[in-house]
Amino acid sequence: MTKSIIGLTPVESDLILNYLFDVYEKNADIQVRFNWKSTKPGYGTSAIWDNRSTQHSAVWDHEGKQPRHGTRVTSLAEVPYFDPESKSQREARGIKSDY
C-alpha cells in the first residue's frame, strides 16, 4: 500500500492519499468484481489488467472451494504518458461529478 507521496509534506500527502483511497473504496462505477470460473484443473477464467493505471485488491470470498492461481507479468510496451486533454470516465459518460 502507498504510504506517502514523495515531494509533499506529510499532511499534504495524507490528505491526498486518504481522498484517493476513499474514492477507490466507495465508487462502484470504477470497480470490477471478477467471477472466477473453473471447470477442471488447468482450465478456467483469466483476467488481464494494466498495472500502470489499475489498483488491484484480491478478496478471499471463494472460501477455498476452487483453487486459484495468479501470475503477474509486466509489459515491455510503450512508456505511459499523461494526456491533459483527456476526459475522466464520468466526464465521457456525461455524469456530473460529486467531488
N, C-alpha and C positions, 0 to 999 in steps of 0.2 A: 504494500500500500504506500502511496506517496505520503511523505511526512512533511515536506516543505518545498517551497518554490525558491530556487536559487536567485539571489538578487533582490529579494523583498525582505522587509522586516518580518520578524515572527508574527506580529499582529496582522500585517497585510496578508502574509502567506496563509495563516489560519483562516482569515475571513474568506479569501477566495476559495481555498480548498474545501472548507465546510459548505460553501454555497454549491460548488460543483458536486460534491458527494450527495448533497440534498437533492439536486436536480436528477442525478442518476437513479437515486432510490425511489423518488416519488413520481416520475413521469413515465407512465406506462406506454406512451406513444414512442418512446425511444428505447424500449426494452424488447427483448425477444426471449420467449420461453421455448426451448427446443425440446421436442418429444422424441427421445431416443427409441428406436425400434430395433429389435434383434430377433431374427428368425432362427438362426442356428449359429454355432461358433464360427467366427471368421467372416460372417455376413451381418449387415445391419446398416445403420444410418451414419452418415458422415456430415460434419459441419465444418465450414471453412469461413474464416473472417480475417480481416486485415487488422493486425495488432497495432498498426500505426495510428488508427483512428477509432479503435474499439476498446472498451473496457470489458474484460471477461470475468465473470464470477460464477463458479460452479456451485450448484445446490445439491445437497445429499438428500434427494427426495425419491430415489428409486429403491430404497430400503434393501439394497444388496441383492435383489431378486435376479437381476440380469448383470452379467459382467460388463463393465465399460472400460474402454481403453482410449487414452488420448495421446497424440503425438504432436508436439509443437514444432512447426517448421517456420523458417523465415525466408521471405522472398528476397532475391537479389536484384529486383527490378528497379524502377525509377526512384529517384530521390523525392520524398514528399515535399509538397510546396503549399503555400497559403495563397488563395485567390481572394483578394479583398472585395471583389465584385460578386462573389458567390452568395447565394441566399441560404438561410437556415432551412431545415425541413419544414418548420412551421410557416415561415415566410413563403416558401414554394407552394405550400398547400393552402395559403390564404388564411391561416389561423392567427388570430391576434394573440400576441404574447402576454402572459400574465406576470412576467417578471422582467 
